Amino acid sequence: MYGHYSKDLGDFARKEADRIRQAKLEEESKEAPPPGFKRYEKEWVTTLRSYWTWVAQKFFGNVGEDWVFLLILGILMAILSFVMDYCIFRSQEARIWLYSELDGYPAAQFAAWLIFPLVFILFSTGFTQIVSPQAIGSGIPEMKTILRGVVLKEYLTFRTLVSKVIGLTSSLGSGLPLGKEGPFVHIASIMATLLSKLITSFKGIYENESRKSEMLAAACAVGVGCSFAAPIGGVLFSIEVTSTYFAVKNYWRGFFAAVCGAIVFRLLSVWFADEETITALFRTSFPIDFPFDPLELLAFSFIGLMCGFMGALFVFMHRHIVFFNRRQKRLNYFLQRNRFIYPTFVVVLISSVTFPLGLGKYMAGGITTSQAINELFSNVTWCCGDLSVDNEHLINHWRQYNVFFSLSLYIVMMGPLSAG
C-alpha cells in the first residue's frame, strides 16, 4: 500500500512539474517579440541604455568591484555609527537632566537614576530576544567562527541587523559602562552581506567563499574604523580576528574601507555637530612648541606598561566570570527561563555604585562616559596651580575628596563592573 502510494505521488509530481514548465514557456512566448523582431523602444531610451551599459562595464570592469563595494560600505557604516552615537549621547544626557531636575529630592533622584537605565536595558533584552536572538552578545566570537568557514544561520540577516542596532543603541543609551566596538564589528559584517545581496553589481563578490571571507575581514576593519575613527586600528583588529590566516591583499581592502568610514564619520561631526574641523575623536590640547618634557617619556612608558597589565587583568577577570557562569548549570537554566532577572541585577548594582549622591560622587558619577573621557584627556594640571573657571568646573567632578583617590576609585570600580 505504501509503495503504491509513493509511486502515484511521484507520477503526479512529475506531471505537475511538466504542466508548470509548459505554462511558463507559453507565457514567455507571448511576451517575447516574434522571431527576427526587437521590442520597440524610443531612440533616446536605446541611446541611454547603451551609454549606461558602456559606463557600467568600464567602471566595474576596470576600476574593480572591490573599490566601489568598500567605498559604499564605509560610507553607510559611518552614517549608521554617527546616528547611533547621536541617539546614545541624547539618551545619556536625558538621564543626567532628569537627575538634575529632581535636585533636593534624594529618594526621587535615586529612583530616576535606577529606573531610567533599567527601562532601556529591559527593552533591549526583550526586543533582541523577540526579533533575533542571534544578535545577543558582542558578535566577535561568531564572526571568528564564520571567517573560519563555519556556516551560522541567521547571524548575517536583516532581522539580526535591526535587532543589533536597536538593542545596542538602547543598551549604550542607558549610561552603563559598555562599548560598541565588538557589536559594531558584527553590524559591519551584516551590512557587508546585505549590501552584496542588494546590489546586483556586487553579486560576484559573494559567489566565491574566499572573496566572502575577504570582504568580511574588511568589514571588521570598517567596524572599528567607524567606532573610533581609527583606520589603522581597524586593520590591526581585522588581522587579530582572522589570526589563523590573513592574505596580504586584504590589507588595502581593510585600510581603504576603514579610511572611507573614518573620514565620513568625522565629516558628519563637522556638518551636524559642534566640531570646527576634522580632529581626533578624543583630542588633546598640548602646545605644539613644547608638547612634553623628555623626562615625561619615562612616565608615558610606565603608563603604557600598566595599561597592558590592566588589559590582561581585565581579560582574565572577564574570562573567569564567563567560566563561572557556564559552570552553574542550574543557575543558567533558571536565568534562561527568566531572562530579565540578570540584566535587572546588573543595572541595580551598577546604578547603585555610580549614584552621584553616594559612591559615585567620588568618581564623577554625575557626567556621561564620553564627558568623563574628554575630561581625562584635557590638558589641565589637576593637583595644583591656578585654574580658570572652566578648568575649575572640570576638576570639581573629580575633587570631591582627592583627585588621586577619585581616579584610583574610578579604575578599581569601573574595571570589574565592565568585565562583569
Residue pairs with C-beta under 8 A, 6 or more apart in sequence:
33 39
41 49
56 201
59 68
60 68
60 201
65 201
65 202
65 204
65 205
66 205
66 215
66 253
67 256
68 201
68 202
69 195
69 196
69 199
69 202
69 205
69 215
70 215
70 218
70 222
70 253
70 256
70 257
70 260
71 256
71 257
71 260
72 195
72 199
73 188
73 191
73 192
73 195
73 218
73 219
73 222
73 257
73 260
73 261
74 222
74 225
74 226
74 256
74 257
74 258
74 259
74 260
74 261
74 264
75 260
75 261
75 264
76 191
76 195
77 184
77 187
77 188
77 191
77 222
77 223
77 226
77 261
78 226
78 260
78 261
78 262
78 263
78 264
78 265
78 268
79 264
79 268
80 165
80 187
80 191
80 226
81 184
81 226
81 227
81 261
81 265
82 265
82 268
82 269
82 272
84 165
84 168
84 169
84 172
84 180
86 272
87 169
87 173
88 169
88 172
88 173
89 368
89 370
90 173
91 120
91 169
91 172
91 173
91 174
91 175
92 173
92 175
92 368
92 369
92 370
93 368
94 116
95 112
95 113
95 116
95 117
95 174
95 175
96 366
96 367
96 368
98 112
98 116
99 109
99 112
99 113
99 356
99 366
102 108
102 109
102 112
103 109
106 357
109 356
109 357
110 355
110 357
113 351
113 355
113 356
114 347
114 348
114 351
114 352
114 355
116 174
116 175
117 174
117 175
117 176
117 347
117 350
117 351
118 174
118 344
118 347
118 348
118 351
120 170
120 171
120 173
120 174
121 170
121 171
121 174
121 176
121 343
121 344
121 346
121 347
122 340
122 343
122 344
123 170
124 166
124 167
124 168
124 170
124 171
124 174
125 167
125 339
125 340
125 343
126 340
127 163
127 166
127 167
127 170
128 135
128 136
128 163
128 164
128 167
129 136
129 339
131 159
131 162
131 163
131 166
132 154
132 157
132 159
132 160
132 162
132 163
132 164
134 142
134 152
134 154
134 155
134 157
134 160
134 163
135 160
135 163
135 164
135 167
135 186
138 182
138 183
138 185
138 186
139 155
139 164
139 182
139 183
139 185
139 186
139 187
139 189
140 182
140 185
140 186
140 241
142 152
142 155
142 186
143 185
143 186
143 189
143 216
143 220
143 241
144 241
144 242
145 152
146 152
146 155
146 156
146 189
146 216
147 213
147 216
147 217
147 241
147 242
148 244
149 209
149 213
154 160
155 190
156 189
156 190
156 193
156 194
157 190
157 194
158 190
158 194
160 190
161 187
161 190
161 191
161 194
164 183
164 186
164 187
164 190
165 187
168 180
168 183
168 184
168 187
171 178
172 178
172 179
172 180
174 347
175 368
175 369
176 346
176 347
176 350
177 350
177 369
177 414
177 417
177 418
178 418
180 227
181 223
181 224
181 227
181 228
184 223
184 224
184 226
184 227
185 219
185 220
185 223
185 224
185 237
185 241
186 223
187 223
188 219
188 220
188 222
188 223
188 226
189 216
189 219
189 220
189 223
191 219
192 215
192 216
192 218
192 219
192 222
193 206
193 216
195 202
196 202
196 203
196 205
196 206
196 215
197 206
204 211
205 211
205 212
205 215
206 212
206 215
213 242
214 247
214 249
214 250
214 253
215 253
217 238
217 241
217 242
217 246
217 250
217 253
217 254
218 238
218 250
218 253
218 254
218 257
219 257
220 234
220 237
220 238
220 241
220 242
220 254
221 231
221 234
221 235
221 237
221 238
221 254
221 255
221 257
221 258
222 234
222 254
222 257
222 258
222 261
223 234
224 230
224 233
224 234
224 237
224 238
224 258
225 231
225 233
225 234
225 257
225 258
225 259
225 261
225 262
225 265
226 258
226 261
226 262
226 265
228 281
229 262
229 265
229 266
229 280
229 281
230 258
230 262
230 281
231 255
231 258
231 259
231 261
231 262
232 255
232 258
234 254
234 255
234 258
234 261
234 262
235 251
235 254
235 255
235 258
238 246
238 250
238 254
239 246
263 278
266 275
266 278
266 279
266 281
267 278
269 275
270 276
270 277
270 278
282 373
282 374
282 377
283 377
284 377
284 379
285 378
285 379
286 292
286 379
292 300
310 411
310 415
313 415
314 415
314 418
314 419
317 415
317 416
317 419
318 419
318 420
321 419
321 420
325 331
325 332
326 332
334 341
335 341
335 342
346 420
349 417
350 417
352 358
353 359
353 360
353 413
353 417
354 360
354 363
354 365
354 413
355 365
356 365
356 366
358 365
359 365
359 409
359 413
360 366
361 400
362 400
362 401
362 405
362 406
362 409
363 398
363 406
363 409
363 410
363 413
363 414
364 372
364 375
364 397
364 398
364 406
364 410
366 397
367 375
367 397
372 397
372 410
375 394
375 397
375 398
378 391
378 394
380 387
380 391
380 394
380 395
381 387
382 395
382 398
382 399
382 403
383 403
383 404
387 395
395 403
398 406
398 407
399 406
400 406
